[in-house]
Amino acid sequence: MRNARAFTFVRHGRSTYNAQGLVNGDPLVPVALDDVGRGQILALRETLGPRDFDLAVRTRFPRTAESLTLLLDGRYVPVAIYAEFDDVRLGVFEGGPVGEYREWRRSHTPDQPPPGEGESRLGALYRYLRGFERLLEEEADRVLAVIHDVPIRFLLNAARGADPLDGPVRAVANAEVNVLDEDAVFRGLAGIRDRLGL
């Protein structure tokens, strides 16, 4: 009989762009943790330290790689890179103030991508769906996923029966931990599929 599965989702520590109120959706831009972010993750390591994990997941972004390395603190845990959980591609807003992107987003529908090869919110939601489906297929009972605000937020909202994009969870703080069981992840996926009309 298989053990109960647990999925520990952690948003990366504060980055230099977070501190400046800038957005980054391109993994090739080298945005690292700042001193506060490293401190957040080191403090979190004390909390998560006693827990065992069968698999660790991160995105292609340096801030998730750095956060995961600090969290694991030399422990051997197999690591998988999930591009499916990468942050939203922002097109012309890349590297700009977060307020400018949010203002644009408020006046456009979720299926409209930002100009300059950006990604729509629904496009990102579909990509995240594929990531969560892949995660459920892993042969691992205890998963640590160090990813970004948006995929965690979308899943939490959907798992609560709310609109993934516009539910009550409006933000996931840096270094915030959310632990979901397998049933909650399945509920979230069902809600995401409904929102996408699948």
N, C-alpha and C positions, 0 to 999 in steps of 0.2 A: 504494500500500500504506500502511495506516495505521500510525503510530508506536505503539510499545508504550506502554500507558497506565499511569500511576502516580497513586495516590490517597494524598495526604499528609494524615493525620488528626492534628489537634492538639487536645488539651484546652486550654481557655482558661486564662489565668493565675489565680493564687490570688485569690479574691474576699474581700470583707469577711466574708461569711457562712462561707466556708471557714475563715477564720482563727478564727472564733468557734465553729465546730462546729455551725452551723445549716444547715437545709435550705431550698432554694428551688426550687419547681417551677412558679411563676407568673411569666411573663415581664413582667407589669405591675408587679411589685415591683422597684424600682430598685436592684438589687444590683450594685455596681461592683467593679472590681479594687482591691485595696489596693496599697500601695507595693511590697510583695514581689512581688505578681502582675505589676505593671507592669515591675519589674526582670526577672522571669523571661522575659517576652515580649520585652523589649528585648535580652536576651542571646540568645534564640532567633532574633531577627531577624538577628543576625550569622551564624548557622548557615544559615538559610534564604535569606538575602539573595541569594546567587548563583543561586538556582534560579528558573526562569521558570515561571509558571503561566498556564494559559488561562482558568481559572475559579476563583473563590473562593466558598466557601459558609459561611454562618453561620446561627445560629438567631435567634429573636426576642428572645433574652435580651441585656441590655446588656453582660454580661461577655464574650460572644462577639463582639459588635460592637466593643467597645473593644480586645479582643485582636487581632482581624483588622486593624483600622485601624493599630495599632502595628506589626504584622508587615509590612504592605504599605508603610508609610513613604512614602506619597505616590505609589507606583507605580500605574499604571492597570492594574487587572485587573477584569474584569466580576465583580460580586458578586451572588449569588443567596441569598435568605433561605429556608431550609427549615424550616418549622414542624414537619415530620415528625421532625426531629432535636431538637426541644425536650426539655428535661429532663422527668422523670416528674412528673405532677401528684400532689400529696401530700395533698390534702384537709385534714383537721384538723391534720395535722402541719406544714403550711406555716409556715415561720419558726421552727419549734421545734428542739430539739436532735436531731442526727442519730441519737444513740443511742436515742431514743424511737421513731423511725420504724423503725430496724433491729430493735428488740425486737418491735414489732408484726409486722413482716414475717416474722420467724422463726417466729411462731406461726400464720401464715396461708398458705394455698396461693397459688401464683402467679397464679391466676385471680381472686383476691379483691381488689377495690379498697379502699383506705383509705376510711373514712367521710368524708363531707363532699365528695362529688364528686371523690374521688381517682381514680387510674388504676392498674389492676392491672399487674403486671410483664409478663404475657402481652399485655395491651392495648398497653403501651408497645412490646413486641417487634414486634407487628404493625405499629404505626405506623413503627417504624424500618425494617422490611422495605420498606415503601412508599417511604421516603426513599432507601434504597440502590438500589432499582429505578429510581427517578427519576434518581439520580446516574449510573447506568450508561447512561441514555438521553441524557445530555448530550453534545453535540458538542464534547468537550474531552478532550485526552489527558493533561494535567497539571492535576490538581485539588488545591486546598488547601481542606480542610474544617476549620474551627475550631468545634468543637462541645463535647459534654459527655462525662463519664466513661462513663455507662451505654451509649449507643449504640456507642461505640468498643469497650468491653469486651465487649458482646454479640457484635459482629462478630468480634473477635479470637478469642474462644472458639469460635465456630461455624466459623471458617476453619481451626481446628486440629482439628476433628472432635469437639469437646467440647460439652457442654450450654451453650448461649449464656448462660443465666441463672446457672448454678452451675459453670462450668468453672474451670480453673486461674487464669485472669486475674481477680483479685479487685478490682483497682483500677487506674485510669490516673491517673498523677500530673498535677498542674497543669503545663501547658506541655510535657507529654510528646508526642513525635512518633512516629507509627507510619506507615510507608510500605508500602502494599500494592499489588501489581500486580492487573491485572484478573482473573486466574485466582483469586487469593486472595479477592477480593471475591465472585466467583461461588460459590466453595466456601462462603464464609460465608453467602451467601443460601440455598444449598441446605440448610445446616444449620439455619438459622432456619426455613425452610419445614417441614422435618421436625419441628422442635420444636413448631411450631404445628399440625401435622397437615394441612398444605396439599398 
